[in-house]
Every structure is written in structure tokens, then in C-alpha cells.
């Protein structure tokens, strides 16, 4: 046997870095026999990346998520900004302060008002329930509650109905170009059509307890009335003011679309069917068409009269 030869039972040469050599240089072996990278090293023998947990536990662990309490102010700030944008451009909550719109709306109801469609050129239409700013003098002498700081802030961002703003809510009866009138105890006459308002008037309410009109509503203005006619200071009672009781479209905040609170009163606010009557528009256009017909017939009549006169002269 040659000198230096080893048998199968000889101790492995540690300098050779064998599989069972020095623990500090060899690979650790798991229970399933798979080799693990050396302690403190990457699988390919390179330097471990920063932030990776090493086998020996000497490196930094994964970055911990930020605490909820540290992120809470940011979340609150984003929520407030979104609420302010929604209030300014989309919807706003309003509180009903009186009985002028009963039974459609009751005192204390919270309604959501669509403020988006006016940005796209939408104008108030007949039958809609709208919120509008005081045109001037409608709420004169009426006191408004004084809210505290918290109420002011919540109403500013749209999370609470405003208590300071002098706004009103009524139903649009006539729009620009319409003619509206009413005889005491009778029905409202819109463009020559008698309106059957039983679907939304307060039970027992008379459409008109006093006569008014006929009134031609100017363009870009509306004529409004409350559903509780005996308890509503609407267009009928402000005819002595500029605008003759009508409200400018620019003063309209938006259309009330839903009763949001209390939940037992949740309901939408659709346009009553009576305002879908095509006769309202036909009556509105009858006068211009009649005038156009008269203008077209006049030359024909004059031409005929001239022919008749010429014939008599020839005879």
C-alpha cells in the first residue's frame, strides 16, 4: 500500500472542505438532506443583499409596515378633501326647516341635492324639487340658528347640512317662456292646461287660495310653489320683488333627488307624471306658430284683393 493512501474509514481531510468537514465552511444540511448555503452567505457564495434575513440572524429583517396610527392623519386628510370635492361638485345634504313641502318633505328630513348636472348645462325643469338661494327678500326677517364651530366645519365639508345658508326648497311649476295662472280655489293653469296636482299636494290643500296671473315667466327663470300651498311663501307672495316672484336659474343650487334621512323616510323625488303631458309644450308653441301662420297668410290675402280690384277696373 502506498504511503498516504486512506481507507474508507479514515477521517476526512478538513483542509479539503469536504461535505462533512469544518462546520464553519461546509453547508448545513436540513432534515431532508438538502444542502443550505453557508451561514452568512448567499446561495452562490456572494454577499447577501441588504435587508435580507441571513441564516445566522445577524442581518436586518423585512421592513415593518407603518403603524396604523401614523397613517390615520393621512387617511383623515384624504377623506376630508374628497368630502369637500363631493359637496362642491357632486351632491350636498340639506335639512328641511319647515312644513312648506309636506307631505313630500317633512320638517327634519335630510335630502341629497344633485349639483353635478348643472355643471353640464342642465337647467331646472317643470315638476322638479329644487334648492335655491334666497333671490332677495324672500327670507327677510326670518332668523337662522347659530351653529357651533364643529357644525360649521362639518357643513363646510358637506358632512352636515348647513344651518346658516339662506336656501329654500320648492317645486318648479313653470320655466322660462311658460304662462302660469290660477283662480281662487281652482287649479293651476300652465300654458292653458289645468294641472291635476293631487299626487303631491298636501292632503286637503287647495291649489290656489288666492288668484294670480296670468304671468309669463321670463327666460332663464322659474316659477316655484310649495306642495303645502296654505303654508308656503313661494313665488305667489313675492311678485312685488325684482323678478316678479320668479327665481333666476343661476340661483338654483341643484335638484333634490332623494330623502336620505331618516332611514324610515328614504325615498326618491321623481317628477310627477302630469308634467310629462305633451300638451304643455304644444300650448307653449301655439302662439309663435299662429303668428307665423298669420304672417304667411297676409301676403296671399293682399294679392287676392289686388286681383279682385284689377278685375273690377277692367270691367
Residue frames relative to the residue before (quaternion, step in Angstrom):
aa qw qx qy qz dx dy dz
X 1.0000 0.0000 0.0000 0.0000 0.00 0.00 0.00
X 0.4592 -0.6948 0.4844 0.2679 3.50 -0.92 0.95
X 0.5567 -0.6002 0.4608 0.3428 3.53 -1.19 0.64
X 0.7801 0.3126 -0.2525 0.4795 3.57 -1.01 0.92
X 0.5317 0.6112 -0.4379 0.3898 3.58 1.15 -0.16
X 0.2545 -0.7818 0.5576 0.1147 3.58 -1.05 0.80
X 0.4006 -0.6834 0.5536 0.2571 3.46 -1.16 0.64
X 0.6859 -0.4904 0.3403 0.4162 3.57 -1.24 0.17
X 0.7037 0.4459 -0.2826 0.4755 3.62 1.20 -0.37
X 0.4436 0.6902 -0.4699 0.3255 3.59 1.22 0.05
X 0.5772 -0.5824 0.4516 0.3518 3.61 -1.22 0.53
X 0.4858 -0.6743 0.4612 0.3108 3.61 -0.81 0.88
X 0.5220 -0.6291 0.4864 0.3084 3.51 -1.18 0.66
X 0.3610 -0.7658 0.4918 0.2034 3.60 -0.42 1.19
X 0.6298 0.5510 -0.3505 0.4205 3.55 1.09 -0.63
X 0.6179 0.5621 -0.3485 0.4251 3.55 1.19 -0.39
X 0.3868 -0.7415 0.4758 0.2724 3.57 1.23 -0.24
X 0.1899 0.8218 -0.5165 0.1478 3.57 0.99 0.78
X 0.7308 -0.4429 0.2957 0.4271 3.49 -1.35 0.14
X 0.7737 0.2665 -0.1595 0.5521 3.58 1.05 -0.63
X 0.3498 0.7521 -0.4874 0.2728 3.57 1.07 0.71
X 0.8419 -0.1227 0.1292 0.5094 3.54 -1.13 -0.81
X 0.4719 -0.6965 0.4658 0.2744 3.58 -0.77 1.04
X 0.6726 0.5159 -0.3120 0.4291 3.59 1.03 -0.59
X 0.7479 0.3539 -0.2230 0.5154 3.57 1.22 -0.26
X 0.6486 0.5224 -0.3232 0.4494 3.57 1.14 -0.47
X 0.5786 -0.5708 0.4545 0.3644 3.53 -1.32 0.19
X 0.4244 -0.6535 0.5557 0.2899 3.55 -1.11 0.70
X 0.2421 -0.7708 0.5754 0.1268 3.55 -1.09 0.65
X 0.3578 -0.7302 0.5431 0.2091 3.53 -0.89 0.95
X 0.7191 -0.4437 0.3131 0.4335 3.51 -1.32 0.11
X 0.7085 0.4434 -0.2832 0.4704 3.61 1.08 -0.55
X 0.6170 -0.6052 0.3305 0.3792 3.52 1.26 0.28
X 0.5424 0.6182 -0.4187 0.3852 3.60 1.20 0.00
X 0.4523 -0.7017 0.4870 0.2566 3.49 -0.97 0.95
X 0.2519 -0.7458 0.6025 0.1315 3.57 -1.12 0.81
X 0.5761 -0.5854 0.4232 0.3825 3.60 -1.07 0.52
X 0.6266 -0.5479 0.3864 0.3972 3.53 -1.14 0.54
X 0.6091 -0.5667 0.4156 0.3675 3.49 -1.20 0.65
X 0.8181 0.2151 -0.1777 0.5029 3.54 -0.90 1.02
X 0.7235 0.4178 -0.2578 0.4853 3.63 1.16 0.00
X 0.5356 -0.5983 0.4842 0.3472 3.52 -1.29 0.30
X 0.6843 -0.4888 0.3218 0.4350 3.63 -1.18 0.35
X 0.7448 0.3828 -0.2379 0.4921 3.61 0.98 -0.62
X 0.6273 -0.5656 0.3264 0.4243 3.51 1.26 0.32
X 0.5440 0.6304 -0.4025 0.3803 3.59 1.25 -0.03
X 0.6623 -0.4854 0.3871 0.4195 3.53 -1.36 -0.15
X 0.4750 -0.6780 0.4641 0.3152 3.64 -0.79 0.86
X 0.5377 -0.6249 0.4604 0.3294 3.55 -1.16 0.69
X 0.5902 -0.5679 0.4415 0.3664 3.52 -1.23 0.59
X 0.7810 0.3189 -0.2450 0.4779 3.53 -0.98 0.79
X 0.6021 0.5449 -0.3803 0.4427 3.65 1.17 -0.28
X 0.4341 -0.6843 0.5174 0.2750 3.53 -1.04 0.77
X 0.2941 -0.7684 0.5448 0.1622 3.62 -0.68 1.07
X 0.6669 -0.5169 0.3634 0.3950 3.49 -1.30 0.45
X 0.7029 0.4632 -0.2728 0.4657 3.56 1.03 -0.72
X 0.4826 -0.6946 0.4253 0.3220 3.61 1.28 -0.10
X 0.5013 0.6775 -0.4277 0.3268 3.62 1.22 0.13
X 0.6408 0.5399 -0.3294 0.4351 3.68 1.24 -0.41
X 0.6168 -0.5361 0.4172 0.3976 3.59 -1.36 0.07
X 0.4436 -0.6989 0.4979 0.2587 3.57 -1.05 0.73
X 0.7305 -0.3894 0.3036 0.4717 3.63 -1.31 -0.07
X 0.5577 -0.6218 0.4360 0.3350 3.55 -1.10 0.74
X 0.4017 -0.7348 0.4981 0.2248 3.57 -0.76 1.05
X 0.5187 -0.6302 0.4648 0.3431 3.64 -1.05 0.70
X 0.5870 -0.5903 0.4210 0.3602 3.53 -1.17 0.64
X 0.5810 -0.6059 0.4261 0.3374 3.54 -1.07 0.75
X 0.5794 -0.5979 0.4320 0.3467 3.56 -1.09 0.76
X 0.6691 0.5126 -0.3065 0.4423 3.56 0.94 -0.85
X 0.6346 0.5109 -0.3398 0.4699 3.59 1.15 -0.49
X 0.7027 0.4464 -0.2661 0.4859 3.58 1.12 -0.63
X 0.4891 0.7007 -0.4170 0.3096 3.59 1.21 -0.40
X 0.6589 0.4962 -0.3452 0.4477 3.69 0.79 -0.81
X 0.6371 0.5236 -0.3316 0.4583 3.60 1.02 -0.76
X 0.6570 0.5087 -0.3069 0.4641 3.57 0.95 -0.88
X 0.6476 0.5123 -0.3151 0.4678 3.57 0.98 -0.84
X 0.6454 0.5300 -0.3161 0.4502 3.58 0.97 -0.86
X 0.6569 0.4985 -0.3087 0.4741 3.58 0.95 -0.87
X 0.6493 0.5231 -0.3188 0.4507 3.59 0.96 -0.86
X 0.6578 0.5089 -0.3121 0.4592 3.60 0.97 -0.82
X 0.6455 0.5135 -0.3209 0.4655 3.57 0.97 -0.83
X 0.6560 0.5039 -0.3104 0.4685 3.59 0.95 -0.87
X 0.6455 0.5202 -0.3238 0.4560 3.58 0.98 -0.84
X 0.6525 0.5102 -0.3124 0.4651 3.59 0.99 -0.82
X 0.6552 0.5012 -0.3133 0.4705 3.60 0.98 -0.80
X 0.6406 0.5209 -0.3241 0.4619 3.57 0.99 -0.83
X 0.6626 0.5081 -0.3034 0.4591 3.56 0.94 -0.90
X 0.6960 0.4931 -0.2753 0.4434 3.57 0.96 -0.87
X 0.8371 0.2466 -0.0787 0.4820 3.57 0.84 -0.97
X 0.7699 0.3818 -0.2025 0.4695 3.63 1.04 -0.56
X 0.7863 -0.2014 0.1825 0.5548 3.60 0.25 -1.23
X 0.0930 -0.7758 0.6214 0.0575 3.53 -1.26 0.50
X 0.3884 -0.7187 0.5304 0.2264 3.55 -1.05 0.77
X 0.0564 -0.7773 0.6265 0.0124 3.54 -1.09 0.84
X 0.3180 -0.7380 0.5677 0.1787 3.53 -1.13 0.73
X 0.3849 -0.7197 0.5322 0.2251 3.58 -0.97 0.89
X 0.2114 -0.8410 0.4893 0.0928 3.61 -0.47 1.19
X 0.8010 0.2451 -0.1083 0.5354 3.64 1.16 -0.32
X 0.5681 -0.6014 0.4482 0.3388 3.56 -1.37 -0.06
X 0.3615 0.7852 -0.4583 0.2068 3.61 1.21 0.18
X 0.7492 0.3541 -0.2143 0.5171 3.61 1.19 -0.42
X 0.3403 0.7341 -0.5183 0.2769 3.61 1.17 0.39
X 0.6231 -0.2017 -0.7514 -0.0805 1.55 -2.13 1.34
X 0.3813 0.7310 -0.4923 0.2792 3.59 1.21 0.07
X 0.7819 0.0396 0.0109 0.6221 3.55 0.97 -0.96
X 0.2009 -0.7818 0.5822 0.0974 3.54 -1.00 0.85
X 0.6510 -0.5112 0.3854 0.4078 3.53 -1.24 0.47
X 0.7773 0.3118 -0.2477 0.4870 3.57 -0.85 0.99
X 0.4940 0.6377 -0.4449 0.3890 3.61 1.22 -0.18
X 0.2346 -0.7248 0.6262 0.1660 3.55 -1.24 0.59
X 0.0853 -0.8019 0.5909 0.0250 3.55 -0.71 1.04
X 0.3323 -0.7068 0.5881 0.2099 3.54 -1.24 0.59
X 0.1980 -0.8037 0.5584 0.0550 3.53 -0.79 1.12
X 0.3814 -0.7228 0.5395 0.2028 3.54 -0.85 1.06
X 0.0646 -0.8114 0.5809 -0.0020 3.57 -0.59 1.20
X 0.5240 0.6707 -0.3941 0.3467 3.59 1.30 -0.08
X 0.6958 0.5171 -0.3052 0.3942 3.59 0.72 -1.05
X 0.6102 0.5417 -0.3891 0.4275 3.67 0.96 -0.56
X 0.5898 0.5707 -0.3735 0.4323 3.61 1.14 -0.53
X 0.7153 0.4104 -0.2431 0.5108 3.59 1.20 -0.48
X 0.6789 -0.5343 0.2772 0.4205 3.57 1.20 0.52
X 0.4256 0.6980 -0.4798 0.3185 3.60 1.22 0.14
X 0.1724 -0.7837 0.5920 0.0753 3.56 -1.03 0.87
X 0.6393 -0.5280 0.3765 0.4131 3.61 -1.17 0.47
X 0.1717 -0.7824 0.5939 0.0750 3.54 -1.09 0.80
X 0.6655 -0.5034 0.3696 0.4087 3.55 -1.24 0.46
X 0.8033 0.3068 -0.2348 0.4533 3.55 -1.05 0.84
X 0.5753 0.5963 -0.3872 0.4044 3.61 1.17 -0.31
X 0.3417 -0.6784 0.6048 0.2393 3.54 -1.23 0.59
X 0.0157 -0.8364 0.5453 -0.0530 3.58 -0.52 1.18
X 0.3136 -0.6893 0.6187 0.2092 3.50 -1.33 0.52
X 0.0436 0.8082 -0.5840 0.0624 3.58 -0.88 0.93
X 0.5512 -0.5970 0.4705 0.3440 3.53 -1.24 0.54
X 0.6138 -0.5331 0.4267 0.3961 3.55 -1.19 0.51
X 0.3810 -0.7518 0.4864 0.2305 3.63 -0.55 1.11
X 0.6658 -0.4583 0.3091 0.5010 3.55 1.26 -0.36
X 0.8518 0.0989 -0.1058 0.5035 3.55 -0.35 1.27
X 0.5195 0.6533 -0.4232 0.3524 3.59 1.20 -0.22
X 0.7778 0.2869 -0.1477 0.5393 3.59 1.01 -0.79
X 0.2839 0.7840 -0.5096 0.2122 3.56 1.18 0.41
X 0.8057 0.2493 -0.2114 0.4939 3.54 -0.88 1.00
X 0.6137 0.5327 -0.3653 0.4541 3.59 1.19 -0.18
X 0.3619 -0.7443 0.5246 0.1997 3.55 -0.84 0.99
X 0.2096 -0.7457 0.6178 0.1358 3.53 -1.19 0.65
X 0.5358 -0.6390 0.4342 0.3407 3.62 -0.96 0.76
X 0.3768 -0.7092 0.5520 0.2241 3.54 -1.20 0.60
X 0.2397 -0.8028 0.5285 0.1368 3.62 -0.35 1.17
X 0.4977 -0.6267 0.4964 0.3364 3.56 -1.26 0.37
X 0.7496 -0.4070 0.2691 0.4472 3.57 -1.32 0.06
X 0.6574 0.5131 -0.3178 0.4511 3.58 0.92 -0.88
X 0.6566 0.5087 -0.3103 0.4624 3.59 0.95 -0.88
X 0.6308 0.5310 -0.3303 0.4594 3.59 1.02 -0.78
X 0.6732 0.4978 -0.3013 0.4563 3.57 0.91 -0.92
X 0.6832 0.4899 -0.2919 0.4561 3.58 0.88 -0.94
X 0.6582 0.4819 -0.3159 0.4845 3.60 1.03 -0.69
X 0.6067 0.5685 -0.3551 0.4273 3.60 1.08 -0.65
X 0.7486 0.3668 -0.2115 0.5103 3.58 0.97 -0.84
X 0.5939 -0.6327 0.3450 0.3577 3.59 1.26 0.10
X 0.5300 0.6392 -0.4156 0.3712 3.60 1.21 0.16
X 0.7656 0.1924 -0.1260 0.6008 3.57 1.31 -0.07
X 0.5282 -0.6311 0.4470 0.3505 3.63 -0.93 0.76
X 0.4948 -0.6671 0.4732 0.2937 3.54 -1.05 0.76
X 0.2532 -0.7714 0.5678 0.1359 3.54 -1.00 0.86
X 0.6686 0.5234 -0.2911 0.4408 3.59 1.22 -0.37
X 0.6330 0.5576 -0.3465 0.4103 3.57 1.00 -0.79
X 0.3361 -0.7383 0.5548 0.1850 3.55 -0.97 0.93
X 0.1859 0.7791 -0.5619 0.2066 3.51 0.15 1.37
X 0.2099 -0.7617 0.6010 0.1208 3.54 -1.22 0.53
X 0.1808 -0.7611 0.6107 0.1231 3.54 -1.28 0.39
X 0.1157 0.7796 -0.5991 0.1408 3.56 -0.76 1.14
X 0.4889 -0.6251 0.5100 0.3317 3.55 -1.35 0.02
X 0.4222 -0.6875 0.5324 0.2560 3.55 -0.99 0.90
X 0.1612 -0.7943 0.5814 0.0704 3.57 -0.75 1.10
X 0.8044 0.0314 0.0165 0.5930 3.58 0.98 -0.83
X 0.2350 -0.7576 0.5960 0.1248 3.55 -1.19 0.67
X 0.7702 -0.3769 0.2493 0.4500 3.55 -1.32 0.11
X 0.7707 0.3044 -0.2541 0.4988 3.57 -0.82 1.06
X 0.5908 0.5717 -0.3665 0.4355 3.61 1.23 -0.37
X 0.2370 -0.7183 0.6306 0.1736 3.53 -1.36 0.39
X 0.0264 -0.8165 0.5749 -0.0452 3.55 -0.68 1.13
X 0.0882 0.7805 -0.6123 0.0898 3.54 -1.11 0.78
X 0.0216 -0.7893 0.6129 0.0293 3.54 -1.32 0.17
X 0.2852 -0.7284 0.5997 0.1688 3.55 -1.11 0.77
X 0.6434 -0.5542 0.3669 0.3799 3.54 -1.07 0.75
X 0.8339 0.1473 -0.1454 0.5117 3.55 -0.74 1.11
X 0.6479 0.5300 -0.3212 0.4430 3.57 1.24 -0.11
X 0.6519 -0.4983 0.3958 0.4124 3.54 -1.31 -0.34
X 0.5516 -0.5671 0.4880 0.3688 3.53 -1.29 0.39
X 0.2007 -0.7699 0.5983 0.0952 3.56 -0.92 0.98
X 0.0337 -0.8047 0.5917 -0.0351 3.56 -0.60 1.19
X 0.8295 -0.1165 0.0189 0.5459 3.56 -0.52 1.22
X 0.7353 -0.4333 0.2182 0.4733 3.55 1.02 0.89
X 0.6483 0.4950 -0.3109 0.4879 3.60 1.28 -0.06
X 0.3623 -0.7241 0.5475 0.2112 3.60 -0.84 1.00
X 0.3029 -0.7815 0.5243 0.1504 3.59 -0.71 1.09
X 0.2478 -0.7250 0.6249 0.1500 3.56 -0.98 0.91
X 0.0547 -0.8627 0.5018 -0.0296 3.57 -0.05 1.33
X 0.3134 0.7966 -0.4777 0.1975 3.58 1.23 0.26
X 0.6107 0.5939 -0.3610 0.3794 3.62 1.08 -0.58
X 0.8189 0.2156 -0.1181 0.5187 3.62 1.08 -0.48
X 0.5334 0.6187 -0.4296 0.3848 3.63 1.18 -0.19
X 0.5794 -0.5682 0.4572 0.3639 3.54 -1.18 0.64
X 0.5508 -0.6389 0.4105 0.3464 3.62 -0.81 0.95
X 0.8018 0.2274 -0.2085 0.5118 3.54 -0.79 1.07
X 0.5285 0.6364 -0.4053 0.3890 3.57 1.28 -0.13
X 0.3403 -0.7256 0.5653 0.1953 3.56 -1.01 0.89
X 0.5438 -0.6431 0.4151 0.3442 3.62 -0.81 0.91
X 0.7964 -0.0109 0.0319 0.6038 3.59 1.02 -0.82
X 0.1779 -0.7783 0.5916 0.1122 3.56 -0.61 1.06
X 0.7505 0.2040 -0.1439 0.6119 3.57 1.33 -0.28
X 0.4983 -0.6561 0.4797 0.3017 3.55 -1.12 0.67
X 0.0873 0.7688 -0.6331 0.0214 3.55 -1.22 0.55
X 0.7707 0.3855 -0.2734 0.4274 3.53 -1.30 0.41
X 0.4795 0.0218 -0.8154 -0.3237 1.40 -2.47 -0.47
X 0.1783 -0.7747 0.6042 0.0553 3.51 -1.11 0.89
X 0.2461 -0.7437 0.6049 0.1429 3.56 -0.86 0.98
X 0.3238 -0.7687 0.5246 0.1704 3.57 -0.53 1.21
X 0.4242 -0.7109 0.4908 0.2715 3.63 -0.70 0.99
X 0.6266 -0.5337 0.4091 0.3939 3.54 -1.23 0.44
X 0.8309 0.1868 -0.1801 0.4922 3.56 -1.18 0.76
X 0.6471 0.4343 -0.3468 0.5219 3.55 1.15 0.69
X 0.2409 -0.7725 0.5722 0.1334 3.58 -1.25 0.37
X 0.2991 -0.7007 0.6157 0.2013 3.55 -1.32 0.47
X 0.0774 -0.8346 0.5452 -0.0148 3.59 -0.60 1.16
X 0.0342 -0.7780 0.6273 0.0071 3.54 -1.22 0.65
X 0.4613 -0.6689 0.5096 0.2831 3.55 -1.17 0.60
X 0.5527 -0.6192 0.4442 0.3373 3.58 -1.20 0.50
X 0.6799 0.3741 -0.2635 0.5730 3.58 1.25 -0.40
X 0.2052 -0.8673 0.4377 0.1189 3.54 0.47 1.29
X 0.6812 0.4845 -0.3031 0.4576 3.61 1.06 -0.63
X 0.7622 0.2875 -0.1719 0.5539 3.58 1.27 -0.12
X 0.5940 0.5530 -0.3630 0.4579 3.57 0.99 0.84
X 0.2011 -0.7614 0.6080 0.1003 3.56 -0.69 1.15
X 0.1223 0.8308 -0.5223 0.1483 3.54 0.27 1.32
X 0.8366 -0.1954 0.1304 0.4949 3.58 -1.21 -0.51
X 0.5940 0.6075 -0.3641 0.3815 3.60 1.05 -0.69
X 0.7684 0.3967 -0.1793 0.4690 3.55 1.03 -0.84
X 0.7051 0.4202 -0.2705 0.5031 3.59 1.24 0.22
X 0.2830 0.7941 -0.4946 0.2115 3.56 1.15 0.59
X 0.6213 0.5480 -0.3439 0.4421 3.58 1.22 -0.33
X 0.6082 0.5555 -0.3474 0.4482 3.59 1.28 -0.22
X 0.6596 -0.4705 0.3757 0.4499 3.60 -1.23 0.27
X 0.7276 0.3520 -0.2968 0.5086 3.56 -0.84 1.00
X 0.3593 -0.7766 0.4631 0.2311 3.58 1.27 -0.16
X 0.7310 -0.4065 0.2372 0.4942 3.59 1.08 0.64
X 0.5933 0.5585 -0.3732 0.4437 3.59 1.23 -0.14
X 0.3355 -0.7301 0.5682 0.1777 3.55 -1.30 0.46
X 0.4563 -0.6810 0.4986 0.2816 3.58 -0.92 0.89
X 0.5547 -0.6079 0.4551 0.3402 3.57 -1.06 0.73
X 0.6167 0.5658 -0.3446 0.4251 3.58 1.12 -0.61
X 0.6453 0.5228 -0.3183 0.4571 3.58 1.20 -0.44
X 0.5607 0.6216 -0.3828 0.3907 3.60 1.26 -0.31
X 0.3563 -0.7366 0.5412 0.1940 3.58 -0.77 1.08
X 0.7063 -0.3799 0.2790 0.5282 3.56 0.92 -0.88
X 0.5820 -0.5824 0.4495 0.3464 3.52 -1.35 0.04
X 0.3834 -0.6888 0.5650 0.2437 3.58 -0.97 0.89
X 0.1376 -0.8470 0.5130 0.0245 3.57 -0.57 1.18
X 0.8201 0.0422 0.0076 0.5706 3.60 1.09 -0.53
X 0.3577 -0.6597 0.6096 0.2555 3.54 -1.25 0.58
X 0.1834 -0.8365 0.5123 0.0646 3.56 -0.41 1.24
X 0.8071 0.0734 -0.0068 0.5858 3.60 1.11 -0.57
X 0.5177 -0.2000 -0.8297 0.0601 1.57 -1.93 1.61
X 0.6677 -0.5364 0.3370 0.3910 3.55 -1.20 0.51
X 0.6184 0.5518 -0.3492 0.4372 3.59 1.13 -0.56
X 0.7043 0.4227 -0.2507 0.5124 3.58 1.27 -0.33
X 0.3384 0.7697 -0.4970 0.2144 3.61 1.22 0.08
X 0.2610 0.7394 -0.5827 0.2137 3.54 -0.87 1.07
X 0.4460 -0.6504 0.5357 0.3020 3.53 -1.23 0.46
X 0.3265 -0.7354 0.5633 0.1877 3.57 -1.30 0.34
X 0.0261 -0.8406 0.5409 -0.0112 3.60 0.34 1.22
X 0.5651 -0.5572 0.4802 0.3737 3.54 -1.35 0.19
X 0.4678 -0.6838 0.4735 0.2988 3.64 -0.76 0.96
X 0.6190 -0.6016 0.3738 0.3395 3.55 -1.11 0.76
X 0.5898 0.6105 -0.3861 0.3611 3.59 1.04 -0.64
X 0.6695 0.4990 -0.3078 0.4562 3.60 1.14 -0.52
X 0.5798 0.5541 -0.3833 0.4582 3.58 1.31 0.08
X 0.4134 0.7286 -0.4546 0.3025 3.57 1.31 0.06
X 0.4053 -0.7361 0.4819 0.2484 3.65 -0.55 1.10
X 0.5564 0.6278 -0.3897 0.3800 3.58 1.17 -0.52
X 0.5748 0.5902 -0.3850 0.4159 3.61 1.13 -0.51
X 0.7045 0.4327 -0.2623 0.4976 3.56 0.98 -0.80
X 0.6210 0.5421 -0.3454 0.4485 3.58 1.06 -0.70
X 0.6527 0.5052 -0.3157 0.4681 3.55 1.00 -0.83
X 0.6300 0.5495 -0.3291 0.4390 3.53 1.06 -0.77
X 0.7483 0.3961 -0.2160 0.4863 3.58 0.98 -0.81
X 0.4611 0.7085 -0.4432 0.2983 3.60 1.24 -0.13
X 0.6581 0.5304 -0.3192 0.4286 3.58 0.92 -0.88
X 0.6793 0.4647 -0.3151 0.4726 3.66 0.76 -0.82
X 0.6531 0.5074 -0.3282 0.4563 3.60 0.99 -0.76
X 0.6366 0.5294 -0.3238 0.4577 3.55 1.04 -0.80
X 0.6480 0.5134 -0.3125 0.4678 3.55 1.01 -0.86
X 0.6491 0.5118 -0.3174 0.4648 3.57 1.00 -0.82
X 0.6420 0.5234 -0.3260 0.4556 3.60 1.02 -0.78
X 0.6449 0.5175 -0.3145 0.4662 3.55 1.02 -0.84
X 0.6546 0.5120 -0.3135 0.4594 3.57 0.94 -0.85
X 0.6747 0.4901 -0.2979 0.4646 3.60 1.04 -0.71
X 0.6825 0.4961 -0.2881 0.4528 3.56 1.09 -0.73
X 0.5704 0.6403 -0.3798 0.3472 3.59 1.07 -0.66
X 0.6756 0.4692 -0.3310 0.4625 3.70 0.76 -0.79
X 0.6269 0.5409 -0.3413 0.4449 3.58 1.04 -0.73
X 0.6499 0.5122 -0.3117 0.4670 3.57 0.97 -0.87
X 0.6645 0.5002 -0.3064 0.4630 3.59 0.92 -0.90
X 0.6375 0.5301 -0.3249 0.4550 3.58 1.02 -0.81
X 0.6591 0.5062 -0.3059 0.4644 3.57 0.98 -0.88
X 0.6488 0.5149 -0.3213 0.4591 3.58 0.93 -0.86
X 0.6405 0.5303 -0.3246 0.4508 3.59 1.02 -0.77
X 0.6470 0.5151 -0.3151 0.4656 3.59 1.03 -0.81
X 0.6480 0.5168 -0.3205 0.4585 3.56 0.96 -0.87
X 0.6609 0.5036 -0.3099 0.4620 3.60 0.96 -0.87
X 0.6502 0.5124 -0.3218 0.4596 3.59 1.00 -0.77
X 0.6372 0.5312 -0.3349 0.4468 3.60 1.02 -0.72
X 0.6584 0.5021 -0.3124 0.4656 3.55 0.99 -0.87
X 0.6253 0.5389 -0.3363 0.4533 3.60 1.06 -0.71
X 0.6515 0.5250 -0.3046 0.4552 3.60 1.00 -0.85
X 0.6597 0.5049 -0.3114 0.4614 3.59 1.04 -0.74
